[in-house]
Amino acid sequence: MIRWCCYCQDFIGECAPYDDVSVTHGICEPCRERLVRGDPLKEQTASVRALSNKLFESARQGDHAACAATLAEAKTVGMDGVSILVGLVQPALYRAGLQWQGGQMSVAEEHRVTSWCERMFALLAPAPMRPPPVDLLILQAPGNAHTLGPRFAREVLSAWGLSVEVVVPELPLDEAVALVRQWRPRVVGLSCALASQVPVATAYITQLRARLWPAIGMRYLLSGFAFRLGGGAEVPRMEAGIDAAVELSSARQIIAESEHRD
């Protein structure tokens, strides 16, 4: 579920069940401090729910003309770029994926939603690139054609103060090895859209690690929509040195605990 601050209209985070993209209200830490001072609390997430549903319908219809107006409306109610991406646009993609899996949405409709979300993403200014070494280098798992998720992750983690680079679509192993040597990341992440891509990504990491040995201190991270299926309850067991994250906050913690490569 999407946790939203009902005081300041800001995205707080996510909580189980992760395949439920509805909005639930909570209180962020700055607003909690305001409550301690006795400031009144108002239930405001109704506007976020309404905007989320409106956005999804525009995306499903492929109404690209509505993108700029939707973005303006979101900013009017106080949402910043991260809240728009993770609280509105990304849930629309999750919702489309779940409906497609359940036979409630055609492939054409799912493609329209993706294209619409691409347009929204393009309207938001990207985080600037930072020189190596970086905290996280995100690659695509082999067979994963969905590129928006890892690009969203870069923007959110960058807003949280991390240096993140993402390269999509998937790369041949030789090019991935060269990129890791160039960017010298603390963590290499692979984005998995489907559960079937998790063992493929694990095998890819095994090959990458063998080619980069010795890679002292570097860790590997798997994340993406595949880990949200079933509410995120069944995260596959990883080999030593490979972590899995359902939430971006978990990814941030894994990165914080990692060391830069020599």
Buried (B, 14 or more C-beta within 10 A) or exposed (E): BBBBBBBBBBBBBBBEBBBBBEBBBBBBEEBEEBEEEEEEEEEBBEBBBEBBBBBBEBBBEBBBEBBEEBBEBBEEEEBBBBBBBBBBBBBBBBBBBBBBEEEEBEEEBBEBBBEBBBBBBEEBEEBEEBEBBBBBBBBBBBBBEBBBBBBBBBBBBBBBEBBBBBBBEBBEEEEBBEBBEEBBBBBBBBBBBBBEBBEBBBEBBEEBBEBBEEBEEBBBBBBBBBBBBEEBEEBBEBEEEBBBBBBBBBBBEBBEEBEBBE
